[in-house]
């Protein structure tokens, strides 16, 4: 059973949270890509900062299964007609983390009629009100869905390893081809801070020489607070701009859109 005291405390934190959530599309590369992404999720959720993961990948994310999670095959798409309430789709996990499967809803956004599309946007707006961070776990960097495209910011979790470097470069090339303006990089599993920084600088040089997509250093998952950078609005922007930009972009999604001209940080 859920711990009612913890659940009430989480509800109070959400009630009195003044800042809207940061909305971020996340990618992960390396031998332990899923575990590294989970580490980012739980680091963001530390200190009572609720995180919601909009998971575009089919099947449960390794480590997201829990005895208290409803494992029925529900997706956000099933809530559009009101027969399945959002409460049954939310998978509440330890550490103030919620997973919402969107493997069906994300790619089918293009094919929804205006009424169902607006209903999906309204559901996402409701999700916003209950989180400090909304992470869109993108299924494919090469093919942007409406949700991953609309996120104002992108973060790559790059493992400090050979497979991590190769996978990170592949993701970066795909995002650059789609027109992404910039990409934040946080490093996982480095032996120390010096190795993490050296790994990032080598990746940055490789990308600068062959791709041209600017990379922004976001520190290490293990030794830095990944939420510090993401909690800051863009220069000259209000705190709500990130959230509202996400919803506005969904409103204006035309299908097969690119990131060119968007205000990624």
Secondary structure, DSSP 8 states (H G I E B T S, - for coil): ---HHHHHHHHHHHHH--S--EEEEEEEESTTHHHHHHHHHHHHHTTT--EEEEE-SSS--TT---TTS--S---GGGGTTSSS-HHHH-EEETTTEEEEE-TTHHHHGGG--HHHHHHHHHHHHHHHTT-SEEEEE-S-SSS--HHHHH-SEEEEEEESSHHHHHHHHHHHHHHHHHT--EEEEEEES-SSHHHHHHHHHHHHHHHHHHT--EEEEEEETTTS-THHHHTS--TT--TTHHHHHHHHHHHT--SS---TT----
